[in-house]
Amino acid sequence: MNSDIFGFLEVVERDQPKAWKKMKDKWGDIFPTCWVEVQVEQEILRTGMRTKSSMSGK
């Protein structure tokens, strides 16, 4: 769908204005080919709070 739902255009325009000036006319071609690396950190809180298994039926 080529939708910029995360606002990459605004980030590039704000943080890299010189690069943006070079690519703004081609953004529609450049954006769909961009790769994004996602890093996730998570923390599990309150493990073991459940005393009965959901599979026990009771």
Number of C-alpha atoms within 10 A of each C-alpha: 4 9 9 11 7 8 9 11 14 12 12 16 15 11 10 11 13 11 11 18 11 10 16 15 10 10 12 12 12 11 15 12 9 7 7 6 5 5 5 5 4 5 5 5 7 7 6 7 7 8 6 10 8 8 6 6 6 6
